[in-house]
Amino acid sequence: MLKVQKAGVIGAGTMGAAIAEVLAYNEIPIVLKDVNDELVSKGIQRIRSILSDLVRFNDGKADKEIARIEAEGVKLTEDQKASLRARMKSKFTSEKADELLARVKGTTSYSDFSDVDLVVEAAFENVSVKRGVFEELDKVLPDRAILGSNTSSLSITGLAKGLKHTPNTLITHFFNPPYMLPLVEIVGGADTKDEVTADVIGFLLGLKNHRSNLVPIKVKEVPGFVVNRLLIPMLNEACFSLDEGSASPRDIDAAMKSGAGMPMGPLELADMIGLDVCLDVINILNREYGDPKYRPAQTLKRKVEAGHLGRKSGKGFYDYP
Ligand SMILES: NC(=O)c1ccc[n+]([C@@H]2O[C@H](COP(=O)([O-])OP(=O)(O)OC[C@H]3O[C@@H](n4cnc5c(N)ncnc54)[C@H](O)[C@@H]3O)[C@@H](O)[C@H]2O)c1
């Protein structure tokens, strides 16, 4: 059974900082690396802000419950409110948040990784950046260490080729944000040892994020793994449907929410993911599977060309003033 007494995360950006937070939330000491002090501090600041949102959310739970009860016409006494607040008092206090932060050590040096049991690499989605990180880690990691990459699209077989740690290398694909979404797709490469995959799945099964236990699943090394392979073509198909004039964006989204039980409509979701990211992924699927069913819809291409990338640019299928 894999025991992780200390873990490392490479890249203190959107995913790296949040993955570090999840690991530290499970009481694992973390070393978090980025390329300079400013980016490391930004990553730590990201974790601080995830934690203050969590504390605020938990602190507000009792008052939300009181408001819900009173909205149903029941008037609670001050004693009843106080007892509800005491019963619903959050276990995750700001002291806990401070303890968690103290478990995360920021660094710009690989030498801090000489005693970690597991590393998750979450640097840029670029093959030479990731390969460079793997080669540096290969020099300093203890032999037993497992090296996971958060890559969404690169081949782990290629990234890990010819290293001392090749048999201990695999993809650990977390979803954004990992403190809310529990899925982790686990993908071994051609030379990954089966017991390493099994150990990592066993380890992740014992962890939780802010909402639930993590849900690791084993996936073959195929483009898009499971989620992007199914989700992105569906979002692209919604764009085709829009191009054909089947319905308005709002009605397409309403249809999939009210008729297919989706919590968000496909076009809203595409705006949230980023239309450039959606286009990149569908292009990768198109190239890798060589099947025209993955060709990108015109609307998607034109929006990206215009810089209308969704929420992050203030405009996509909807406006975000
Ligand atoms: N953002 C998402 O929704 C999402 C979801 C799943 C997977 N991913 C994958 O996660 C990885 C990271 O994505 P992100 O969105 O967090 O990117 P990001 O740009 O927010 O962060 C990447 C960080 O890596 C740092 N970095 C680059 N080279 C480094 C090096 N040599 N050493 C240390 N740090 C280095 C950068 O300075 C940056 O802070 C990518 O592989 C991406 O495909 C992203």
The ligand as a Tripos MOL2 file, in Angstrom:
@<TRIPOS>MOLECULE
LIG
   44    48     1     0     0
SMALL
NO_CHARGES

@<TRIPOS>ATOM
      1 N1         -6.9790   24.5050  -16.0680 N.am      1 LIG1
      2 C1         -7.7340   23.4280  -16.1800 C.2       1 LIG1
      3 O1         -8.9780   23.4870  -16.1990 O.2       1 LIG1
      4 C2         -7.0910   22.0710  -16.2730 C.ar      1 LIG1
      5 C3         -7.8600   20.9360  -15.9770 C.ar      1 LIG1
      6 C4         -7.2520   19.6840  -16.0120 C.ar      1 LIG1
      7 C5         -5.9030   19.5710  -16.3490 C.ar      1 LIG1
      8 N2         -5.2000   20.7040  -16.6420 N.ar      1 LIG1
      9 C6         -3.7600   20.5300  -16.9380 C.3       1 LIG1
     10 O2         -3.0280   20.9380  -15.7740 O.3       1 LIG1
     11 C7         -1.7670   21.4870  -16.1550 C.3       1 LIG1
     12 C8         -1.6350   22.8810  -15.5730 C.3       1 LIG1
     13 O3         -2.6700   23.6900  -16.0590 O.3       1 LIG1
     14 P1         -3.0670   25.0750  -15.3610 P.3       1 LIG1
     15 O4         -4.3620   25.4740  -15.9450 O.co2     1 LIG1
     16 O5         -2.8930   24.9590  -13.8860 O.co2     1 LIG1
     17 O6         -1.9110   26.0120  -15.9390 O.3       1 LIG1
     18 P2         -1.4080   27.4140  -15.3630 P.3       1 LIG1
     19 O7         -0.8390   28.1470  -16.5390 O.co2     1 LIG1
     20 O8         -2.4490   28.0690  -14.5260 O.co2     1 LIG1
     21 O9         -0.2160   26.9910  -14.3810 O.3       1 LIG1
     22 C9          0.9700   26.4000  -14.8150 C.3       1 LIG1
     23 C10         2.0620   26.8070  -13.8290 C.3       1 LIG1
     24 O10         3.2180   25.9980  -14.0750 O.3       1 LIG1
     25 C11         4.3420   26.8220  -13.8610 C.3       1 LIG1
     26 N3          5.5160   26.2290  -14.4810 N.ar      1 LIG1
     27 C12         5.8700   26.1930  -15.7790 C.ar      1 LIG1
     28 N4          7.0600   25.5590  -15.9080 N.ar      1 LIG1
     29 C13         7.4600   25.1870  -14.6580 C.ar      1 LIG1
     30 C14         8.6020   24.5250  -14.1290 C.ar      1 LIG1
     31 N5          9.5940   24.1130  -14.9190 N.pl3     1 LIG1
     32 N6          8.6700   24.3280  -12.7900 N.ar      1 LIG1
     33 C15         7.6830   24.7460  -11.9900 C.ar      1 LIG1
     34 N7          6.5730   25.3990  -12.4350 N.ar      1 LIG1
     35 C16         6.4720   25.6040  -13.7540 C.ar      1 LIG1
     36 C17         3.9430   28.1430  -14.4820 C.3       1 LIG1
     37 O11         4.7840   29.2130  -14.0610 O.3       1 LIG1
     38 C18         2.4970   28.2750  -13.9890 C.3       1 LIG1
     39 O12         2.4130   28.9370  -12.7420 O.3       1 LIG1
     40 C19        -1.7320   21.4270  -17.6770 C.3       1 LIG1
     41 O13        -1.0730   20.2440  -18.0510 O.3       1 LIG1
     42 C20        -3.2050   21.3750  -18.0610 C.3       1 LIG1
     43 O14        -3.4210   20.7550  -19.3070 O.3       1 LIG1
     44 C21        -5.7380   21.9430  -16.5970 C.ar      1 LIG1
@<TRIPOS>BOND
     1     1     2 1
     2     2     3 2
     3     2     4 1
     4     4     5 ar
     5     4    44 ar
     6     5     6 ar
     7     6     7 ar
     8     7     8 ar
     9     8     9 1
    10     8    44 ar
    11     9    10 1
    12     9    42 1
    13    10    11 1
    14    11    12 1
    15    11    40 1
    16    12    13 1
    17    13    14 1
    18    14    15 2
    19    14    16 1
    20    14    17 1
    21    17    18 1
    22    18    19 2
    23    18    20 1
    24    18    21 1
    25    21    22 1
    26    22    23 1
    27    23    24 1
    28    23    38 1
    29    24    25 1
    30    25    26 1
    31    25    36 1
    32    26    27 ar
    33    26    35 ar
    34    27    28 ar
    35    28    29 ar
    36    29    30 ar
    37    29    35 ar
    38    30    31 1
    39    30    32 ar
    40    32    33 ar
    41    33    34 ar
    42    34    35 ar
    43    36    37 1
    44    36    38 1
    45    38    39 1
    46    40    41 1
    47    40    42 1
    48    42    43 1
@<TRIPOS>SUBSTRUCTURE
     1 LIG1         1 GROUP 0 **** ****
